[in-house]
Amino acid sequence: MTSDTAGPLAGLRVLDLTRILAGPTCTQLFGDMGAEILKIERPGGGDDTRKWGPPFVKDADGADTEESAYYLCANRNKKSVAVNLADPRGAALIRSLLDHCDVLMENFKVGGLRAYGLSYDDLKESHPKLIYCSITGFGQTGPNKDKPGYDVMAQGYGGIMSLTGTPDGEPMKVGVGIAGVVCGLYAGNAILAALRHRDKTGMGQHIDLSLVDTQISWLINEGTNYLTSGTPPLRRGNAHPNIVPYQTFQTSNGHAIVAVGNDSQYQRFCAVIGRPDLADDPRFATNTNRLAARDELVPLIAEAVRLIDTETLLSELATAKVPAGPVHTLPEVFETDQVAAREMKISMPHPKAGSGTVDLIGNPIKFSETPVTYRHAPPVCGADTDAVITDLLGPAALEAAKTDGIVG
């Protein structure tokens, strides 16, 4: 195997048949850690998210290219190989590439790759060491297995929307495609575990993941609250179901987050906002009591906090060692010294960008010995077709693929 980095996953090669967000999130993470990712795309079109804009990368004349910000978010450190799967010769080319890969990731509808001879059942005997990871909306089994899988549908079906939003408002999805992102993170964990098993036994396997299953898994405490009590949780906006006060409050000039985690913090918090009587009141002295009296206590806190400006409140709470923080806009987030120190905003050279670079969100993993690397900007569709096929299959295979018109 070849590799262009010494990262922790150097030497691992992934054939990536995914698009949109869940699968690409996983493979970008693997790419950052040194794996070689072969992103297989449709010639001429590629990943659907390439068209999900604006915003798009601007060229030297300030005009939109076909590289959307959405596509950029999950596709760095990959090599784009454009192959027409609908042609049997294209599917055969993919099987030839697979001979040189450790992992196949796909997010076609259930059974969708069978038509190309690329389902797990088609490959498991010829590739017994292959780790084959499938991501769908509802999984490979069950009555809903053939339904399409979109992030907002997973959030609705899996219950998180019923918990998100204000008490008197409509159910609300999370502001980003979090069901896809978390599913991609679960996929990464599962693949690494399967690789560990393969290293010990020589056996590959099929991993079946769904957006809905993984979304249900991260209902976490609210899901278990329901299973324990039998009482459906309520939407509470920014409030916490089990801790009071733990939410946003309006200040005299904006908003602030207060996250009181225990009774001693609550006492110090009340002193800072000028209401020590709320700490002495037995109705509010313990978190259990505060939960019971939430509707009475929170308006009293809100009234006091509204008289204090955000900067003063946060400064005094920090001095008092009470957890609190700002509500940043995205411009404020990416201008913070913390983001700079942690390298959570990066720039990479991009051939389509008029400025020469694109700005991306950095990888949050900080290895002490094998740091993540940023080697390839999100590729233009088909940018690596010739190099990958020549490297893995030889010049004759590339010439034949071009003659057959199955690559782009």
N, C-alpha and C positions, 0 to 999 in steps of 0.2 A: 504494500500500500504506500501511497505517497501522502505527504503532508507538508504544509507550508508554514507550520508553526510548531513550537514545542509546548503548547498548552496541554492541560490535563486530558483532553480528548484527542490529542494528536494521534493520527493513524486510523481514526474512525472515519468511515465514509458513509454518508447517508444519501439515499436516493429519495428525493422529496417530491411527492406528487400532491402536496397540499397547496391550498390557496386561501385567501381571505385572512384569518387571524389566528385561530387556535393552533393549527399545524405550523404555520410560519413563525409564531412566537417560540415554539419548542425548537425548531431547527435553527433559528437565529441564536438562541441561547447556546445550542451545541456548537454553532459556528464560532461564537465568541470564545468558547473554551477550546478551540483548536480543531474541531472536526471539519472535514471537507464536506460541504453540502452541495449536492447537485440538484438544483431547482429545475424540475422539468416543467416547461410551459408550452402553451399552444403557440405555434408560429404566427407572428403577426399581431397577436392579441395579448397573450400571456395572462398572468394573474389578474382576476377580475378587479382587484383593488387598484390596479394601475390607472383605472378610469374613475376612481372614486374621489373626485375633486370638483371644484377647487378646495384648497389651494394645490397648485402644481409647482414643480420646480420651474423657475424662470430661466430662459436662455439669455444669451448675450444681448439680445435686443429687447429683453423684458417681456417677451411673449411666453405663454404657457407651453411647456413641453408635455409629453404624455406620462411623466413620472409624478404621481400624486404623493402628497405628504402621507396619506394613509398607507400606500405601498411602502414608502421609505421606513415606516415605523417598525417593520418586522422582517426585513429582508436583507440586512447587511451580512457580510461574511458568507455569501452564497455565490455559486456559479450558475448562471442561467443557461440552460440547454433547451433549445426550442425543437420539439419533436412532435410530429402529428401522430397521436395515439390512435386516431380513427382509422388510419391505414395499417393493415396487418404487418407491413414491413416496419412501420414505426414502433408498433408494440414489440416486434421481435428485436428491434434495436434496444429498446428499454430492457428487455430480458438479458441482452448481452451486457449492457452496462451493469445490471444487477449482479452479474457474476463477480464484479469487483467491489461490491458494497456490503456493508454489515447490517444496515437498517433500511427498511422501506417504510415511509410514512405516507398515508393517503387519507383524504377526507371526501371520497366519492360517496354517493348514496349507497345503501346496503346492496351488495351484489353488482355494483356498477362497473367494477374492473373485471368481472368475469368475462365480459364480451371481448376483452383484449388479452385474455389468458394471463391476467396479472392479479387474480385473487389469491388469497392465502392458500386455498386448497390447490390452486394451479401450481403454486411454487414450493410448497412445503417439502415435497419429496426431492425435487431437484436442488433445493437450497435449504438443507436441513438445519443450517446454523443461522438462518436469517431471522432477525427480529422484525416483525411485521406489525406496525401500529396503525390501527384504523380509528379515525375520529368521525363520529356522526352526531346528528342532533339528539337521537334517542337511544342509540346503541344498536347492536347487531341482532338483538332479540326483543320480544315484547310486542304488544299490539300496535305501538306507535313507531316501530322501527323504520317504516317506509316514509314517514313524514319528514319534510325538509327541516334542516336545523339552522336557524338564525338566532343570533345572540338574544334579541329582544323576546323571541318566542321561548327560549330556554329560561330567561329571567321570569317570564310570566308563568310558565308551566311549573317551574321548580320552586316558586313561592317567594323569591326575594322581592319581587315587585309589591307583594302584599304588605311587606314590612317597610318599604321605602317611600318617603313622602311625608307630608304633614298630616296630622290626624284628621283634619277636615278636608283634605285634598284628595286627588285621584291617586291610585297606585302609580308609582314612579320607577322607571328603570334607572340603574346606575348610569352616570354620565359618560362612561366609556364602555367598550365591549368587554366587560369584565368576565362574563361567562366564557368567552373564547380564550382570554388570557389565562385564566386559572386552569381551564381544561388543558391548555398547552403546557402549563407548569406540571400538572399531574402526568401528562404524557412523558415529559422529560424524566421525571422520577421513575415512572414505570419502565421506560426504555433502559435506563441505567441499571435498574434491578434485573431486568431480563438479560442484559449483557453480562452482569455478574454471574447469573445462573448459567449462561452459555459458556463463560470462561471455566466454570467448574465442571460442566457436564458435556459440553459440545452441542447442546440442544438449543435450537431457536424456538420461538413461539409466537403466537398471535396475541396482540394486546387490543382489547375492545374498550374504547372510551367514548363517552357521550357528553355533550354540553349539559344536558339535563341532569345526568347522574352527578357530574362534578359540581354543578350548581347546588344541588340538594346537599352535597357533602359540606359546602361552606355556608349552610344555614347556621352551623356551629351552635352557639349557646341558645339562639332563639329557637332553632329546631328542637334542641334537647329540652328547652323550657316547655315547649308544647308537649313533647312526648312524656315528660315527667308530670305535668299538671293537667293535661287534657284541655287547656284553655288556649285558644288561638291568640297569638301575640297581636298587639295593636301597632299601627304606624305611629311613631313618636317623633317624626322629623329628625332633628339632630340630637334628641335625648337618648339616654341609655335605658334599656329595659330593666337593668339590675342595680344601677348605681345612680344616686342623686346627691349633688348636682354634677352632671357629666354631659355637657351640651354647649352650644353656642349661646352667647348673650349679646344683646345690643348694648354698645357703649355710647358715650356722648358723641363720638365721631366715627363709629364703624361697628365692628363686631370682634368678639374674642371668644376663644374656646376655653372653657374651664373643665378640668378633668379631675375632680376630687375623688381619690381612690380609697380613703379611709377616714375614720372619725377624727383623728388628730389633724389631718389636713383640712377637714371641714371647719374645725375650730379656728385654725389660722386664717382660712379663707374669710370667715365671717368677720374677723378682726380687720382684715384689709379693706373690706367693703363698708366698714363702719356699722356693722350690725352684729356686735358680739352677743346681743340678746337672742339671736337665732341659733347660736351655738348652745346657749344655756337652756333654751326651751326644751323640756323633755319630749315634746312632740317630734323634735328634729334631731335629737342627740345622737341617735345611731342610724346607720344606713337603712336598717330594716324599718325604722320609724319614718325615715325620710321618704322611702319608697311608698309607704302607706299614705303619707301626707303630701305627696308630690304636688298635687293640684293647689294646695294651700301654700306650700313653701316656695315653689319656683317663681310665682309672681312677686313675692316679697324680695327675693334675690334679684330678679330682673329690674325691679324699681330702684334698688340701690346701685346696681352696676351701671344703669343708664346715666347716672350722674358723673361717671368717671370716664376720662378719655382712655383710649385703647393703650397708648404707650405707657401711661402712668399705671394702669391696672396691671399690665403684664410685668412691668418692672417691679412693682411692689409684691406681686404674687411670686415672682422668681426669688426675691429676697426672703420671702416667707416660706420658700420651698413647697409651694403649692403648684402642681402641674397646670400649666396654662399656655396658650399659644395663639398666634395670629391666624386669620383666614386669608391666605395669600391668593391673589390672582396669579394666572400663569406668568405674566410679565414679571411679577414680583418674585415668583418661585425661581425662575431662571436667572435672576439678577442677584440672588443671595450668595453670600460668601460661602455658605455651606455647600451649595451646588458646585461652586468652583473648586472647593477643597476636595470634594468627593468625586469630581470629574463626571458629574451626571449630565452635563451638556458637552457634546463632542462635535467636532467638525471633521468631515471626510471629503477628499477629492471626489468630484463627480463629473463625468464627461459632458453631461447635458447642462450643467448649471453655469449660467453666465458669470457668476462670481467665482466659479472654479471649485466651490465646496458646497456641501449641504450640512445643515446642523441637525443632529440627532440626539436622542436621549441615550445616555451612557448605560452600561451594564452595572447593576448594583453589587455584583459579587466581587469581593476583594480577596483574592488568594495571596498568601504570603510567598509561595514558591513558584506558582505557575499562573501568573496574572492573565486575565482575559486580554485579547488583542483585537484591534480593529484593522483588518487587513484589506477588506474589499467593501466599497460602498455598495448599497443595494443596486444590483446589476440591471442594465438595460436588457430588455427581452432578447434572448438569444446571443448575448455578448460572448458567451464562453462555449458555444456549441462546437466550433471547430477544434478548439484546444482540448476540450474534454474528450471528445470522440477519438481524436488523434492520439492522445496520451493513453487512453485505456484500451482502445480497440485497434488503433493503427490507421495510417493514412488511407489504406484501401477501403476501410469501412466508411470513412468520411466521404471519400469520393463516390462510393456506391450510394450512400444516403442522399447525397446531393443529386446524383443522377436520378434517383427515384423520387426526388422532390418531397422527402419526408422530414427534412430539417429546415430550420429558418435561422 
